[in-house]
Amino acid sequence: MAEPINLDHNATTPCLGAVFEAMRPWFLQSANPASPHQLGRKARQGLEEARERIASNLGAWPDEVVFTSGATEANQAALFGLAPAMPIPTTLLVSSLEHPSVSTPVRVLANRGCPVVPLPVDSRGVFLPFLAENIPAGPLLLVAHLAHHGTGAIQPLEALTGQLADQAPGRFRAHTDATQAVGKIPVFFHRLGVDTLAASAHKFNGPSGIGLLLVRRGKPWAPQTVGGGQELGRRGGTPAVALAAGMACALDIAHNEMAHRQVHCLALRHGFWQVVQQVGGAEIIGPAAGEGLAHTLLVRFSGVKAGLTVLGLDLEGVAATTGSACASGSQRPLPGLELLLPDEAQRREVVRFSLGHEQSLQEVAIAGGRVVMVIRRLRGQQT
């Protein structure tokens, strides 16, 4: 069988060796950071140092960082935590492009009586400004990702929150799912104009099982997990010091190498696409190269069902997907894809490829060749 090549880095990324080494001492120490003795104080110091480094990289204050089990928990904690502090009914401004970890709690809030108004998007899946007359009256909750997990579109979030601050002052709150953005592009929490932000360490070469929620100072927010008063009373449960140290290390490295990684990923994307487009009938859905996340391509192969493409690629040792890994193995199209491709048959021909900065030009070219072979085979063409 061919050597596997991972083109599904948006689902998860490999944990770096340096990150593993940063976690090792804390895995070997059993102290609880809430304990009052010397070992507990040492663990607490390690936890707070990680919090400070993460805050510094994301343009936040350390006391705005809440450690979570991942972005799914962070998104739900943000939305369910913001909602009680807002009047009823609060209108939700949100698109159908959101990840299931966002769209699911949005549906829960909608079932509780919150009206939903879709955000306008263009043909690339980029959010458009509201027409002033279309901004709903009353309290508003903006829910908008910072970078899309399928198309790679980077959203003008600062412009959206700025517009609402000008035209709906004092009556809106905002949350962003920055899971695909943190560690890939510069993210400055305070500049975004949002109240909460979610991210997950395993998306930027950190460990699985830990994420973060940024909660802006002084903003009303109701904790969703209560217990022993950990995280300044914002999330109960013993914090995982080792995982926090690993996330901080991974984010430090990602920020130090960000410019180089982006240039390299653009080269990988170009090389991969140069090979893949030779098959014919292939088109990129979403932003062009240089406009979105450098490592993400959403590709439609005309006349070939995406589920068959993904299975065929797997047999050839190439990992790709039709959508979010949170869909439990489902081969359904990406949520909200109907905004970009109205034709349902075309939506079922779309495959997501996401490259890794640690990969080589030769590796992605080989993967591209396997893609061409699989598509030709599925079309009944000679390979």
C-alpha positions as CSV (number, residue, x, y, z in Angstrom):
1,M,0.0,0.0,0.0
2,A,1.2,3.5,-0.8
3,E,2.8,5.6,2.0
4,P,-0.1,7.6,3.6
5,I,-0.1,11.4,3.0
6,N,-2.2,13.5,5.2
7,L,-4.2,16.2,3.4
8,D,-6.6,16.7,6.3
9,H,-4.8,19.0,8.6
10,N,-7.8,21.1,9.3
11,A,-9.2,18.1,11.2
12,T,-6.1,17.9,13.4
13,T,-2.4,18.5,13.2
14,P,0.6,16.4,14.5
15,C,1.9,17.3,17.9
16,L,5.4,18.7,17.6
17,G,8.3,17.0,19.4
18,A,9.1,20.3,21.2
19,V,5.6,20.5,22.4
20,F,5.7,16.9,23.7
21,E,8.9,17.7,25.6
22,A,7.4,20.9,27.1
23,M,4.6,18.7,28.5
24,R,6.7,15.8,29.8
25,P,7.8,17.3,33.2
26,W,4.2,18.2,34.1
27,F,2.9,14.7,33.2
28,L,5.5,13.3,35.6
29,Q,4.4,15.7,38.4
30,S,1.2,14.8,40.1
31,A,0.4,18.0,42.0
32,N,-2.9,19.8,41.7
33,P,-2.5,23.5,40.9
34,A,-5.2,24.4,43.4
35,S,-3.3,22.7,46.3
36,P,-1.7,25.0,48.9
37,H,1.6,23.2,49.3
38,Q,4.9,23.7,47.5
39,L,4.2,21.2,44.7
40,G,0.8,22.7,44.2
41,R,2.2,26.2,44.0
42,K,4.8,25.0,41.4
43,A,2.0,23.5,39.3
44,R,0.0,26.8,39.7
45,Q,3.0,28.8,38.5
46,G,3.3,26.6,35.4
47,L,-0.3,27.0,34.6
48,E,-0.2,30.8,35.0
49,E,3.0,31.1,32.9
50,A,1.2,29.2,30.1
51,R,-1.8,31.5,30.5
52,E,0.4,34.6,30.2
53,R,2.2,33.3,27.1
54,I,-1.1,32.5,25.4
55,A,-2.6,35.8,26.2
56,S,0.5,37.6,24.9
57,N,0.2,35.8,21.5
58,L,-3.5,36.5,21.1
59,G,-3.6,40.2,22.2
60,A,-5.5,39.5,25.4
61,W,-5.0,39.9,29.1
62,P,-4.0,36.8,31.1
63,D,-7.2,36.9,33.2
64,E,-9.3,36.7,30.0
65,V,-7.9,33.2,29.2
66,V,-10.1,30.3,30.3
67,F,-8.8,26.8,29.7
68,T,-11.3,24.3,28.2
69,S,-11.3,20.8,26.9
70,G,-11.3,22.1,23.3
71,A,-13.0,24.5,20.9
72,T,-16.4,22.6,21.1
73,E,-16.7,23.3,24.8
74,A,-15.4,26.8,24.3
75,N,-18.0,27.6,21.6
76,Q,-20.8,26.2,23.7
77,A,-19.6,27.9,26.9
78,A,-19.4,31.2,25.1
79,L,-22.8,31.1,23.5
80,F,-24.7,29.7,26.5
81,G,-22.7,32.0,28.7
82,L,-23.4,35.2,26.8
83,A,-27.1,34.4,26.3
84,P,-28.3,34.7,29.9
85,A,-26.7,38.2,30.2
86,M,-28.7,39.4,27.2
87,P,-32.4,40.4,27.1
88,I,-35.0,38.1,25.6
89,P,-35.5,37.9,22.7
90,T,-32.0,38.5,21.4
91,T,-31.6,38.2,17.7
92,L,-28.7,36.0,16.5
93,L,-26.7,37.2,13.5
94,V,-25.2,34.0,12.2
95,S,-24.6,32.3,8.8
96,S,-25.2,28.6,8.0
97,L,-21.4,28.3,7.3
98,E,-20.6,27.8,10.9
99,H,-19.0,24.6,12.3
100,P,-21.4,22.2,14.0
101,S,-19.9,23.1,17.4
102,V,-21.4,26.6,16.8
103,S,-24.5,25.8,14.7
104,T,-25.8,23.2,17.3
105,P,-25.9,25.6,20.3
106,V,-27.3,28.3,17.9
107,R,-30.2,25.9,17.2
108,V,-30.7,25.4,21.0
109,L,-30.9,29.2,21.5
110,A,-33.2,29.5,18.5
111,N,-35.5,26.9,20.1
112,R,-35.5,29.0,23.3
113,G,-37.0,31.9,21.3
114,C,-34.0,33.8,19.8
115,P,-34.7,34.9,16.2
116,V,-32.0,34.0,13.7
117,V,-31.0,36.5,10.9
118,P,-28.4,35.1,8.4
119,L,-25.3,37.0,7.7
120,P,-24.9,38.1,4.1
121,V,-22.0,36.4,2.2
122,D,-20.4,36.7,-1.2
123,S,-19.5,34.0,-3.7
124,R,-16.3,33.2,-1.9
125,G,-18.1,32.7,1.5
126,V,-16.8,36.0,2.9
127,F,-19.2,37.9,5.1
128,L,-20.5,41.2,3.7
129,P,-21.4,44.3,5.6
130,F,-25.0,44.7,6.6
131,L,-27.1,47.3,4.9
132,A,-27.9,49.8,7.7
133,E,-31.7,49.3,7.2
134,N,-31.3,45.5,7.5
135,I,-29.8,45.6,11.0
136,P,-32.5,44.2,13.3
137,A,-33.9,46.3,16.2
138,G,-33.3,45.2,19.8
139,P,-30.4,43.3,21.4
140,L,-28.1,41.4,19.0
141,L,-25.6,38.5,19.3
142,L,-23.2,38.3,16.4
143,V,-21.8,34.7,15.9
144,A,-19.1,34.6,13.2
145,H,-16.1,32.4,12.6
146,L,-12.7,34.1,11.9
147,A,-11.5,31.6,9.3
148,H,-13.6,28.9,7.6
149,H,-12.7,25.3,8.1
150,G,-13.7,24.3,4.6
151,T,-13.1,27.2,2.2
152,G,-10.3,28.8,4.1
153,A,-12.1,32.2,3.8
154,I,-10.8,34.8,6.3
155,Q,-13.6,36.9,7.6
156,P,-13.5,40.8,8.0
157,L,-14.7,40.4,11.6
158,E,-13.2,43.7,12.8
159,A,-15.2,45.5,10.1
160,L,-18.4,43.7,11.1
161,T,-18.1,44.5,14.8
162,G,-17.1,48.0,13.9
163,Q,-20.2,48.5,11.8
164,L,-22.4,47.2,14.7
165,A,-20.6,49.4,17.2
166,D,-21.4,52.4,15.0
167,Q,-25.0,51.5,14.0
168,A,-26.2,49.4,16.9
169,P,-24.2,50.9,19.8
170,G,-24.7,49.3,23.2
171,R,-27.0,46.6,22.1
172,F,-24.8,43.9,20.6
173,R,-22.4,41.2,21.8
174,A,-20.2,39.1,19.7
175,H,-18.5,35.6,19.7
176,T,-16.0,34.2,17.2
177,D,-14.9,30.7,16.6
178,A,-11.3,31.2,15.8
179,T,-10.4,27.6,15.8
180,Q,-8.9,27.5,12.2
181,A,-7.3,31.0,12.6
182,V,-5.3,30.8,15.8
183,G,-1.8,29.8,15.1
184,K,-2.3,30.3,11.3
185,I,-2.8,34.0,11.0
186,P,-2.3,36.9,13.4
187,V,-5.2,37.1,15.9
188,F,-5.6,40.1,18.3
189,F,-8.5,39.6,20.6
190,H,-9.1,43.2,21.6
191,R,-9.0,44.5,18.0
192,L,-11.6,42.1,16.8
193,G,-14.4,43.8,18.9
194,V,-15.8,40.5,20.2
195,D,-16.7,39.5,23.7
196,T,-15.5,35.8,23.5
197,L,-13.2,33.8,21.3
198,A,-12.7,30.0,21.0
199,A,-9.7,28.0,19.9
200,S,-8.2,24.5,20.2
201,A,-4.6,23.4,20.6
202,H,-4.6,20.4,18.3
203,K,-5.3,22.7,15.3
204,F,-1.9,24.3,15.6
205,N,0.4,21.3,16.5
206,G,-0.5,21.3,20.1
207,P,-2.0,18.5,22.2
208,S,-5.6,17.2,21.9
209,G,-7.9,17.6,24.8
210,I,-7.3,21.3,25.6
211,G,-8.6,24.5,24.1
212,L,-9.3,28.1,25.3
213,L,-12.0,30.6,25.6
214,L,-11.2,34.3,25.8
215,V,-13.7,36.3,27.8
216,R,-13.4,40.0,27.6
217,R,-12.8,41.8,30.9
218,G,-15.8,43.4,32.5
219,K,-18.4,41.7,30.1
220,P,-21.3,39.8,31.7
221,W,-20.9,36.1,31.1
222,A,-22.3,33.1,32.9
223,P,-20.0,30.1,33.6
224,Q,-21.4,26.8,32.3
225,T,-19.3,24.5,34.4
226,V,-19.2,25.2,38.1
227,G,-17.4,23.4,40.9
228,G,-14.4,24.3,42.9
229,G,-13.9,27.8,41.7
230,Q,-11.1,27.1,39.3
231,E,-10.3,29.5,36.5
232,L,-11.4,32.4,38.6
233,G,-14.8,30.7,39.0
234,R,-15.4,30.5,35.2
235,R,-14.9,26.7,34.8
236,G,-14.9,24.1,37.5
237,G,-12.5,21.1,37.4
238,T,-8.8,20.6,37.8
239,P,-6.9,22.3,35.0
240,A,-4.5,20.1,33.0
241,V,-1.1,21.8,33.5
242,A,0.7,19.6,31.1
243,L,-1.7,20.3,28.3
244,A,-1.8,24.0,29.0
245,A,2.1,24.1,28.8
246,G,1.9,22.2,25.5
247,M,-0.7,24.6,24.1
248,A,1.5,27.6,25.1
249,C,4.6,26.1,23.6
250,A,2.8,25.2,20.3
251,L,1.3,28.7,20.1
252,D,4.8,30.3,20.7
253,I,6.3,28.2,17.9
254,A,3.3,28.9,15.6
255,H,3.7,32.7,16.1
256,N,7.5,32.6,15.7
257,E,7.2,30.6,12.4
258,M,4.0,32.1,11.1
259,A,5.4,34.1,8.2
260,H,7.6,31.3,7.0
261,R,4.8,28.7,7.3
262,Q,2.4,30.9,5.3
263,V,4.9,31.3,2.5
264,H,5.7,27.6,2.5
265,C,2.0,26.6,2.5
266,L,1.3,28.9,-0.4
267,A,4.0,27.1,-2.3
268,L,2.6,23.7,-1.3
269,R,-0.9,24.8,-2.4
270,H,0.4,26.1,-5.8
271,G,2.3,22.9,-6.4
272,F,-0.6,20.7,-5.4
273,W,-3.1,22.6,-7.6
274,Q,-0.7,22.6,-10.6
275,V,-0.9,18.8,-10.6
276,V,-4.5,18.3,-9.6
277,Q,-6.0,20.7,-12.2
278,Q,-4.5,18.5,-15.0
279,V,-7.4,16.1,-14.5
280,G,-9.8,18.7,-15.9
281,G,-13.2,19.6,-14.6
282,A,-11.7,20.7,-11.3
283,E,-12.5,24.1,-9.7
284,I,-11.6,25.7,-6.4
285,I,-14.6,26.8,-4.3
286,G,-13.9,29.8,-2.1
287,P,-11.1,32.4,-2.0
288,A,-8.3,32.4,-4.5
289,A,-4.7,31.7,-3.5
290,G,-3.4,34.5,-1.2
291,E,-6.9,35.6,-0.1
292,G,-7.7,32.9,2.4
293,L,-5.9,30.4,4.6
294,A,-2.8,29.4,2.7
295,H,-3.1,25.7,3.4
296,T,-6.8,25.1,2.6
297,L,-8.4,24.2,-0.7
298,L,-12.0,23.2,-1.3
299,V,-12.2,21.5,-4.7
300,R,-15.1,20.4,-6.9
301,F,-14.5,17.5,-9.3
302,S,-17.2,17.6,-11.9
303,G,-19.1,14.4,-12.4
304,V,-17.6,12.6,-9.4
305,K,-19.3,12.1,-6.1
306,A,-17.1,13.4,-3.2
307,G,-17.8,10.3,-1.0
308,L,-16.3,8.1,-3.7
309,T,-13.4,10.4,-4.2
310,V,-12.6,10.4,-0.5
311,L,-12.8,6.5,-0.3
312,G,-10.7,6.2,-3.5
313,L,-8.1,8.5,-2.1
314,D,-8.0,6.6,1.2
315,L,-7.3,3.4,-0.7
316,E,-4.4,5.2,-2.4
317,G,-3.0,6.5,0.9
318,V,-4.3,10.1,0.7
319,A,-6.3,11.5,3.6
320,A,-9.0,14.0,2.6
321,T,-12.6,14.7,3.6
322,T,-15.9,16.2,2.4
323,G,-16.4,18.2,5.6
324,S,-15.9,18.6,9.3
325,A,-14.3,15.7,11.2
326,C,-16.9,16.4,13.9
327,A,-19.5,14.8,11.6
328,S,-18.6,11.3,12.9
329,G,-17.4,9.9,9.6
330,S,-20.3,11.3,7.6
331,Q,-19.7,12.1,3.9
332,R,-22.2,14.9,3.9
333,P,-21.2,18.2,2.2
334,L,-20.0,21.1,4.3
335,P,-22.7,23.0,6.2
336,G,-23.7,26.2,4.3
337,L,-22.2,25.1,1.0
338,E,-25.5,25.9,-0.6
339,L,-24.6,29.6,-0.2
340,L,-21.7,29.1,-2.6
341,L,-23.1,26.2,-4.8
342,P,-26.9,26.3,-5.3
343,D,-26.9,23.0,-7.2
344,E,-27.1,20.1,-4.8
345,A,-25.5,17.7,-7.2
346,Q,-22.5,20.0,-7.5
347,R,-22.3,20.3,-3.7
348,R,-21.8,16.5,-3.5
349,E,-18.7,16.7,-5.7
350,V,-16.7,18.9,-3.3
351,V,-13.6,17.6,-1.4
352,R,-11.6,19.5,1.2
353,F,-7.8,19.3,1.2
354,S,-5.8,20.9,4.0
355,L,-2.0,20.9,3.8
356,G,0.6,20.9,6.6
357,H,3.5,23.3,7.0
358,E,5.7,20.3,7.8
359,Q,5.1,18.7,4.4
360,S,7.3,19.0,1.4
361,L,6.6,20.1,-2.2
362,Q,7.5,16.6,-3.4
363,E,5.0,15.0,-0.9
364,V,2.1,17.1,-2.0
365,A,3.0,16.6,-5.7
366,I,2.8,12.9,-5.1
367,A,-0.5,13.3,-3.4
368,G,-1.8,15.4,-6.3
369,G,-0.8,12.7,-8.7
370,R,-2.8,10.2,-6.7
371,V,-5.8,12.5,-6.8
372,V,-5.6,12.7,-10.6
373,M,-5.4,9.0,-10.8
374,V,-8.4,8.4,-8.6
375,I,-10.6,11.0,-10.4
376,R,-9.7,9.5,-13.8
377,R,-10.5,6.1,-12.5
378,L,-13.9,7.1,-11.1
379,R,-14.7,8.9,-14.4
380,G,-13.9,5.7,-16.2
381,Q,-10.9,7.2,-17.9
382,Q,-7.6,5.4,-18.5
383,T,-5.0,6.1,-15.8
